[in-house]
């Protein structure tokens, strides 16, 4: 893979965005979730705030996101009942 592939991104603030990227490093594939900022020249630059995981952890990441979703729904339901 010659270049990183951004699979999804969303604005965090007007000058920051979160990017989900697939990249190759030293012959291994990684998924990278990282905050980018816009510099003074209008270019997006990566910050150190993020995480890169081997693609072997993709299933675990899916499980984690699913559990976040379940927990947030339960908390919202608790607020509605309370």
C-alpha positions in Angstrom: 0.0 0.0 0.0 1.7 3.2 -1.1 -0.3 5.7 0.8 -2.6 5.9 3.8 -6.3 5.3 3.1 -8.7 7.5 5.2 -11.8 5.3 5.7 -13.8 7.9 7.8 -13.3 11.3 9.4 -15.4 13.7 11.3 -15.0 17.2 12.7 -14.1 17.4 16.4 -13.8 21.2 16.4 -13.6 23.8 13.5 -9.8 23.2 13.4 -9.6 19.5 14.4 -10.9 16.3 13.0 -10.7 12.6 13.9 -9.5 10.3 11.1 -9.8 6.6 10.9 -7.0 5.4 8.5 -5.7 2.1 7.2 -1.9 2.1 6.7 1.0 -0.2 6.1 4.1 0.1 8.3 7.0 -2.3 8.0 5.0 -4.7 6.0 2.1 -4.9 8.5 -1.4 -3.4 8.2 -2.6 -1.1 10.9 -5.8 0.8 11.7 -5.1 4.3 13.0 -7.5 6.6 14.9 -5.9 10.0 15.3 -6.8 13.7 15.8 -5.6 16.0 13.1 -5.3 19.8 13.3 -5.3 22.5 10.6 -2.0 24.4 10.7 -1.7 28.1 9.8 -1.2 27.3 6.1 -4.5 25.4 6.0 -2.8 21.9 5.9 -4.1 19.1 8.0 -1.4 17.7 10.3 -1.5 14.6 12.6 -1.2 15.0 16.4 0.3 12.5 18.8 -3.3 12.1 20.2 -4.4 8.8 18.7 -3.9 5.1 18.6 -2.6 2.6 16.0 -3.5 -1.0 16.2 -2.6 -4.0 14.2 -5.6 -5.1 12.0 -5.6 -8.3 14.1 -7.4 -6.2 16.8 -10.2 -5.1 14.5 -12.7 -7.6 15.9 -11.8 -6.5 19.5 -12.3 -2.9 18.4 -15.7 -3.7 17.0 -16.7 -5.3 20.3 -15.5 -2.3 22.2 -17.5 0.1 20.1 -20.6 -2.1 20.4 -20.2 -2.2 24.2 -19.8 1.6 24.2 -23.1 1.8 22.3 -24.9 -0.6 24.7 -23.6 1.3 27.8 -24.6 4.7 26.4 -28.1 3.4 25.5 -28.5 2.0 29.0 -27.3 5.3 30.6 -29.7 7.3 28.4 -32.6 4.9 29.3 -31.7 5.4 33.0 -31.9 9.1 32.6 -35.3 8.8 31.0 -36.6 6.6 33.8 -35.0 8.6 36.6 
